[in-house]
Amino acid sequence: MSTVFDKNSNRNRSEHGMFFNWVADRGGVVIDSLIALGSFSLFVWETVVWMFTRLPRSETVWPNFYRVGVSSLPVVALTGTFIGMVLAVQSYFQFSQFGLETRLGGVINMTLVRELGPVLAATMLAGRVGSAMAAELGTMRITNQIDALSAMGAHPIRYLIVPRFLACFFLIPILTVMADFMGLAGGFFYCNLVLDIDVHHYWDNSAQFVTNFDLFSGLVKSVFFGSAIAMVSCYQGFNCKAGAEGVGHASTSSFVFSFVAILVLDLFLGIGMDSIYFAMYPEGFGGI
């Protein structure tokens, strides 16, 4: 009887130990997440303070503007063109079932201007620029270049982070406009040359359905996307762990977290923009 009792007691102790270990592991994840969130919040706050206290020199700003804006134009334009064509292909199959082919202009252009244009430009920025910024800052961290800047009296946030943030903040709306324009052009040429949709009906439906508010909504979203990409990428690179593996992890994490941030922001900004639209136009249709 004593042996059976000891076995049951040991089994209960083992089960309790497993449960406590599981709770401890989950608690550790929560604590680490809260610490990371607090560290990121302080990083963002320090960047904002430096941005409004003392702007960086132009020789540190313009190269970042060139890398973020000019160097990203070809890939954004090419991707936007094919996205417009893909929308035309997929929408035509659906709309042709109801005899609404001439409505393609309104659907394609509204989708590009309100959603796909900003999200597309932001995704390209996160993949091309965000990962590069994280890798560059991560390399500077593990080679002690950031510490050397601090030792020389140059604040790393002002010298390294603020120029990159300003470049993403100001230039992503321009990249969004480029993605919108090339997507509209790609969708139009495919509909006109391949699907043989009348030009007048195509643009007439576009003018009816796409308003200035749609363009404004997309540009507002892009500003938030660019800010999130800059902050997430710079934070990952600035807090990179040692070694080549740390740089690779920072670069990968910057894109993953940036993309998740884009989707989350897109959801809440879309809800907010729709609320503003229906508050301004209770009848559900209008433009600025």
C-alpha positions as CSV (number, residue, x, y, z in Angstrom):
1,M,0.0,0.0,0.0
2,S,2.9,2.4,0.9
3,T,4.5,1.7,-2.5
4,V,1.3,2.5,-4.4
5,F,0.9,5.7,-2.4
6,D,4.5,6.7,-3.1
7,K,4.0,6.1,-6.9
8,N,0.8,8.2,-6.9
9,S,2.5,11.0,-5.0
10,N,5.5,11.0,-7.4
11,R,3.1,11.1,-10.3
12,N,1.2,14.0,-8.9
13,R,4.4,15.8,-8.1
14,S,5.6,15.2,-11.7
15,E,2.3,16.5,-13.1
16,H,2.4,19.6,-10.9
17,G,6.0,20.2,-11.9
18,M,5.1,20.0,-15.6
19,F,2.2,22.4,-15.1
20,F,4.4,24.9,-13.2
21,N,7.1,24.6,-15.8
22,W,4.5,25.3,-18.5
23,V,3.2,28.4,-16.6
24,A,6.8,29.6,-16.1
25,D,7.6,29.3,-19.8
26,R,4.5,31.2,-20.8
27,G,5.2,33.8,-18.1
28,G,8.7,34.2,-19.4
29,V,7.4,34.8,-22.9
30,V,4.9,37.4,-21.6
31,I,7.6,39.2,-19.6
32,D,10.1,39.2,-22.5
33,S,7.3,40.5,-24.8
34,L,6.5,43.3,-22.3
35,I,10.2,44.2,-22.0
36,A,10.6,44.3,-25.8
37,L,7.5,46.5,-26.1
38,G,8.8,48.9,-23.5
39,S,12.2,49.0,-25.1
40,F,10.6,49.7,-28.5
41,S,8.4,52.4,-27.1
42,L,11.4,54.2,-25.5
43,F,13.3,53.8,-28.8
44,V,10.4,55.5,-30.7
45,W,10.1,58.2,-28.1
46,E,13.8,59.0,-28.2
47,T,13.7,59.2,-32.0
48,V,10.7,61.6,-32.0
49,V,12.4,63.8,-29.4
50,W,15.6,64.0,-31.4
51,M,13.7,64.7,-34.6
52,F,12.0,67.7,-33.1
53,T,14.9,68.8,-31.0
54,R,17.7,68.9,-33.5
55,L,17.5,67.7,-37.1
56,P,20.4,65.8,-38.6
57,R,22.8,67.3,-41.1
58,S,21.8,67.2,-44.8
59,E,24.8,65.0,-45.7
60,T,23.3,62.2,-43.6
61,V,19.7,62.8,-44.9
62,W,20.1,63.0,-48.7
63,P,21.8,59.6,-49.1
64,N,19.0,57.9,-47.2
65,F,16.4,59.8,-49.3
66,Y,18.1,58.5,-52.4
67,R,18.3,54.9,-51.2
68,V,14.7,54.8,-50.0
69,G,13.1,56.8,-52.8
70,V,15.0,56.8,-56.1
71,S,16.4,53.3,-55.8
72,S,13.0,51.9,-55.0
73,L,11.1,53.4,-57.9
74,P,11.9,50.7,-60.5
75,V,10.7,47.8,-58.4
76,V,7.6,49.6,-57.2
77,A,6.7,50.7,-60.7
78,L,7.2,47.2,-62.2
79,T,5.3,45.5,-59.4
80,G,2.5,48.0,-59.6
81,T,2.1,47.5,-63.3
82,F,1.7,43.7,-63.0
83,I,-0.6,44.0,-60.0
84,G,-3.0,46.1,-62.1
85,M,-2.9,43.5,-64.8
86,V,-3.5,40.7,-62.4
87,L,-6.5,42.6,-61.0
88,A,-7.9,43.0,-64.5
89,V,-7.5,39.3,-65.2
90,Q,-9.1,38.1,-62.0
91,S,-11.9,40.7,-61.9
92,Y,-12.8,40.1,-65.6
93,F,-13.5,36.5,-65.0
94,Q,-15.9,37.3,-62.1
95,F,-17.6,40.3,-63.7
96,S,-18.1,38.6,-67.1
97,Q,-20.5,36.2,-65.4
98,F,-22.9,39.0,-64.8
99,G,-22.2,41.1,-67.9
100,L,-20.5,43.9,-65.9
101,E,-17.2,44.0,-67.8
102,T,-17.4,47.8,-68.3
103,R,-17.4,48.2,-64.5
104,L,-13.8,46.9,-64.3
105,G,-12.3,50.4,-64.4
106,G,-14.0,51.4,-61.1
107,V,-13.2,48.2,-59.3
108,I,-9.6,48.0,-60.4
109,N,-8.8,51.6,-59.8
110,M,-10.6,51.9,-56.4
111,T,-8.8,48.7,-55.2
112,L,-5.4,50.0,-56.2
113,V,-5.9,53.5,-54.8
114,R,-7.4,52.5,-51.5
115,E,-5.7,49.3,-50.6
116,L,-3.2,47.6,-52.9
117,G,-1.2,50.7,-53.8
118,P,-0.3,51.6,-50.3
119,V,0.2,48.0,-49.1
120,L,2.2,47.2,-52.2
121,A,4.5,50.1,-51.8
122,A,4.9,49.5,-48.1
123,T,5.7,45.8,-48.7
124,M,8.3,46.6,-51.2
125,L,9.8,49.2,-48.9
126,A,9.9,46.7,-46.0
127,G,11.5,44.0,-48.1
128,R,14.0,46.1,-50.0
129,V,14.8,49.0,-47.6
130,G,13.7,47.8,-44.2
131,S,15.8,44.6,-44.3
132,A,18.8,46.6,-45.6
133,M,18.5,49.1,-42.8
134,A,18.3,46.4,-40.2
135,A,21.3,44.5,-41.7
136,E,23.3,47.7,-42.0
137,L,22.6,48.9,-38.4
138,G,23.1,45.4,-37.1
139,T,26.5,45.2,-38.7
140,M,27.4,48.5,-37.2
141,R,26.3,47.2,-33.8
142,I,28.3,44.0,-33.8
143,T,31.4,45.9,-35.1
144,N,31.1,48.5,-32.4
145,Q,30.7,51.4,-34.8
146,I,27.6,52.6,-32.9
147,D,29.6,52.6,-29.7
148,A,32.3,54.5,-31.4
149,L,29.8,57.2,-32.5
150,S,28.7,57.6,-28.9
151,A,32.3,57.8,-27.8
152,M,33.0,60.6,-30.3
153,G,30.0,62.6,-29.0
154,A,27.6,61.9,-31.9
155,H,24.3,60.6,-30.7
156,P,23.5,57.4,-32.6
157,I,19.8,58.0,-32.7
158,R,20.2,61.5,-34.3
159,Y,22.9,60.4,-36.6
160,L,21.6,57.0,-37.8
161,I,17.9,56.6,-37.0
162,V,16.3,60.0,-37.6
163,P,17.6,60.3,-41.3
164,R,16.2,56.8,-42.1
165,F,12.9,57.6,-40.4
166,L,12.5,60.9,-42.3
167,A,13.3,59.2,-45.6
168,C,10.6,56.5,-45.1
169,F,8.1,59.0,-43.7
170,F,8.3,61.5,-46.6
171,L,9.0,59.3,-49.6
172,I,6.6,56.4,-49.1
173,P,3.7,58.6,-50.3
174,I,5.6,59.3,-53.5
175,L,6.2,55.5,-54.0
176,T,2.5,54.9,-53.3
177,V,1.5,57.4,-56.0
178,M,3.9,55.7,-58.4
179,A,2.4,52.2,-57.5
180,D,-1.1,53.6,-58.0
181,F,-0.2,55.2,-61.4
182,M,1.5,52.2,-62.8
183,G,-1.2,49.9,-61.5
184,L,-3.9,52.0,-63.2
185,A,-1.9,52.1,-66.4
186,G,-1.3,48.3,-66.4
187,G,-5.0,47.6,-65.7
188,F,-6.2,50.0,-68.4
189,F,-3.9,48.7,-71.1
190,Y,-4.8,45.1,-70.4
191,C,-8.5,45.8,-70.3
192,N,-8.3,47.8,-73.5
193,L,-5.8,45.9,-75.6
194,V,-6.5,42.3,-74.4
195,L,-10.0,42.3,-73.1
196,D,-11.3,44.9,-75.6
197,I,-13.2,46.9,-73.1
198,D,-14.5,50.3,-74.3
199,V,-12.2,53.2,-73.2
200,H,-15.1,55.6,-72.5
201,H,-16.9,53.2,-70.2
202,Y,-13.7,52.2,-68.5
203,W,-12.8,55.7,-67.4
204,D,-16.4,56.8,-66.9
205,N,-16.9,54.1,-64.3
206,S,-13.6,54.9,-62.8
207,A,-14.6,58.6,-62.4
208,Q,-17.9,57.6,-60.8
209,F,-16.5,55.2,-58.2
210,V,-13.0,56.5,-57.4
211,T,-13.0,59.8,-55.4
212,N,-10.4,62.1,-54.0
213,F,-11.1,60.7,-50.6
214,D,-9.9,57.3,-51.8
215,L,-6.6,58.7,-52.9
216,F,-6.3,60.7,-49.6
217,S,-7.1,57.5,-47.6
218,G,-4.3,55.6,-49.4
219,L,-1.8,58.3,-48.8
220,V,-2.6,58.6,-45.2
221,K,-2.2,54.8,-44.8
222,S,1.2,55.0,-46.5
223,V,2.5,57.5,-44.1
224,F,1.7,55.2,-41.1
225,F,3.2,52.2,-43.0
226,G,6.4,54.0,-43.7
227,S,6.8,55.2,-40.1
228,A,6.2,51.6,-38.8
229,I,8.7,50.1,-41.2
230,A,11.4,52.6,-40.3
231,M,10.9,52.2,-36.6
232,V,10.7,48.4,-36.6
233,S,13.7,48.0,-39.0
234,C,15.9,50.4,-37.2
235,Y,15.0,49.0,-33.8
236,Q,15.8,45.4,-34.9
237,G,19.2,46.5,-36.3
238,F,20.0,48.8,-33.4
239,N,19.5,46.0,-30.9
240,C,21.1,43.3,-33.0
241,K,22.7,40.3,-31.3
242,A,26.3,39.4,-31.8
243,G,27.5,37.4,-34.8
244,A,26.4,36.9,-38.4
245,E,23.4,34.9,-37.1
246,G,22.3,38.0,-35.2
247,V,22.5,40.2,-38.3
248,G,20.5,37.7,-40.3
249,H,17.9,37.4,-37.5
250,A,17.6,41.1,-37.3
251,S,17.1,41.5,-41.1
252,T,14.5,38.7,-41.2
253,S,12.7,39.9,-38.1
254,S,12.5,43.4,-39.5
255,F,10.6,42.3,-42.5
256,V,8.3,39.9,-40.6
257,F,7.3,42.4,-38.0
258,S,7.0,45.2,-40.5
259,F,4.7,43.2,-42.7
260,V,2.5,42.2,-39.6
261,A,2.5,45.9,-38.6
262,I,1.4,46.9,-42.1
263,L,-1.6,44.5,-42.0
264,V,-2.6,45.5,-38.5
265,L,-2.4,49.2,-39.3
266,D,-4.3,48.6,-42.6
267,L,-7.1,47.0,-40.7
268,F,-7.6,49.7,-38.1
269,L,-6.9,52.6,-40.5
270,G,-9.4,51.1,-43.0
271,I,-12.0,51.0,-40.3
272,G,-11.2,54.6,-39.3
273,M,-11.2,55.9,-42.8
274,D,-14.6,54.3,-43.5
275,S,-16.0,55.9,-40.4
276,I,-14.8,59.3,-41.5
277,Y,-16.1,58.8,-45.0
278,F,-19.6,57.8,-43.9
279,A,-19.6,60.7,-41.4
280,M,-18.8,63.1,-44.2
281,Y,-21.1,61.5,-46.7
282,P,-24.0,59.9,-44.9
283,E,-25.6,59.0,-48.3
284,G,-22.6,56.7,-48.9
285,F,-21.3,58.3,-52.1
286,G,-19.4,61.5,-52.6
287,G,-16.0,63.0,-53.0
288,I,-13.8,65.8,-51.7
